[in-house]
Amino acid sequence: MTAAAPTVARHRFGVEGMTCGACATRLERVLTRVEGVEEARVNLATGTATVLGPAAEAALFASTRAAGFVPVARKAWRAAPPAPPEVGPFRLALVVTLPLAVLGMLHLHDTWSLATQAVLATIVLVGAGGSMFKRAWMQARVGGANMDTLVSIGVAAAWGGSMWEWVRGGHAIYFETVGVVISAVLGGRWLEGRARAQAGLALQAVAALMPDTATLQRGTVETLVPAESLAAGDVVVVRPGERVPTDGVVRSGESSVNEAVITGESLPVRRSVGSRVLGGSTLHDGHLVVEVSAPAEESAVGRVVQEVMDTVSSKAPVQRLADRVSAVFVPVVVVIAAVTVLGHALAGHDLAHTLLPAIAVLVVACPCALGLATPAALMVGTGRAAQLGVLVRDLSALEQARKIDTLVVDKTGTLTLGEPAVTALLAVGGATEEALLTAAATAERFSEHPIGRAVVAEARRRGLEPVAPASFRAEIGGGVVAALTDGSEVRVGSRGFLGLEAAAEGTSGGTEVYVARGGVLLGSIELADALRPGAADTVAALQAAGIRVVLATGDSAGAAARVATETGITEVHAAQLPGDKAAMIRRLQAGGATVGMVGDGVNDAPALAAADLAIAVGGGADAAQETASLTLVGGDISRVRSAIAIGQATVRTIHQNLAWAFGFNVLAIPLAAFGQFNPMAASILMAMSSVLVVGNALRLRGARDELRPAPPHRMAPRA
């Protein structure tokens, strides 16, 4: 038996004080140097740091503080986006800046006017902008620089230059610049914070799948405790309308339980003594006393939540360029500002025309939008995917999803339910379908064979409740024999088992069983692996988007042909061994196709590994264990459409955000350096740039399963 891979220690905690991409990049470097850290990832959009490795949490917190930030302890699987910043400083800046701006625009050079402007500008600088100077100083002490550094240098220069001009009796005074820049920056941060909190709603919805509290029972005493405090062996009580706090086994009680958040099945299932229940499922009636089998973070839904949080905290390949730029951005901007001052001074410009362009450069260049462009889109996109039942395990899968032009699909357990269902009844000799099905269901009443269970299920679906036979005997490879209470005997099985003449193998792809009562043939029942709901619609939507759908199965040609006909797939490969499927995918790739594979992750593992995009179909308990890049939670094949669509939309949004963030700085910095707009306009533009990036990401909250046409490709030969 292959040993299980060791679990890597993980720490996740909140970080306060980050204001731009440079902050996140710097903190990553600092945390990576802590002993025991194997990998560190800092997410500006969620305000969290994720560290892999056996490092001590105290050491991580100490390093975070030393880097100029504030660590905040959070439950690893409950990490939530940061709350919007306080509105108090922004209000103060706004109230004081309004009269300051009016006096500045009137250009009154009377002593009282200049003195009033100096006082008001100082109030804004110290009262509203003090926190920015404090954070800038904390960064400077450890050799760092961020957005606060740029803004602080800019407004300090505007305030100091204006004070110097006032003292020497000059008129190049721009106190209002101090107020407007600080007000715009604080207002932009407040709007950005609100937008980031909105962007995190999808993640909060995922975490909300697990309840915050549980009713712990010890003897006859019940106590309300935090759900995350539960341990294996604890006993909890769950009442109607409440969520099961974590996975466990029912010790007493009975209830209808809705497990849709885990399995995708909307119909409630009955759970009684001995039944397993999944955390996050909701009770409809009755009550259950459940013995906990796993802590909340290790439950089925807990692992799904953990995977979503891990995915959001990781970095997509498309983000690497932004990180490299953010790492050197602030020092480069300071140099550009210094060169701007020198250039204007050499050109003979006065103080105002020398200082103001440099201040505009410092303010407009703040890399907030650049730092938020990718993580904001990933946070909303992966959260939305989780809401739609798609677990994103690898961010590169989102980029691959938009390139997929060929999708290879497994049959059993993927397009079909993997269990037989009755598809046709053929009564003979004057018998009715009702008599045929009732006799067969009665004979199969105690059968554990999938065919027997399917026959009984079909009878109950038609309102025919089978009675218990007087005796029951199953013969392996043949069928069943049951004696009814009236003394007659019913036999269900193959033609040979019933002593009928052999017949040619059918071509319907199904299984046919025959039913006889008292030696008289009543007819036959045809069963086949039932198609998953939505499978045909999903295939049609993929084909309409230009994606080539190929069916590959280990089943017979007849079974494959039946499913292909029902779903509208024209390219079919039957009797494929696991290695055959992988080889077929490689041939498609060699022909120029970008191939996705959808399978159940067991016998399809080689094919999933060979594909450009691996999509596993599984239940909630399996979702966190699959190695596929994307997992369709609950086994709903229709979610493959959502998976590809969300991937397309998320990557499209990331590219839009990065194009705007890079383009804005590339254009704005030279314009500011040449004096094309003043610091006040620069501060407003900078703030709106960040809000625009997050606002664009927020559009993903409404993303649906609308597929864009597949990219043009060189069609691979038929494999």
PyMOL commands that set and color helices and strands:
alter all, ss='L'
color gray80, all
select helices_A, chain A and resi 21-32+57-66+88-106+111-128+130-141+147-167+175-199+201-207+227-229+260-263+296-298+300-313+317-346+351-364+368-387+396-401+411-415+433-443+450-461+495-498+535-544+557-567+578-590+605-610+620-623+639-673+679-702
alter helices_A, ss='H'
color red, helices_A
select strands_A, chain A and resi 10-16+39-43+48-52+70-73+213-218+221-226+235-238+248-258+269-271+276-277+282-283+287-292+390-392+406-409+416-427+471-475+479-483+489-493+511-517+520-531+548-552+571-573+595-599+613-618+630-633
alter strands_A, ss='S'
color yellow, strands_A
deselect
rebuild
show_as cartoon
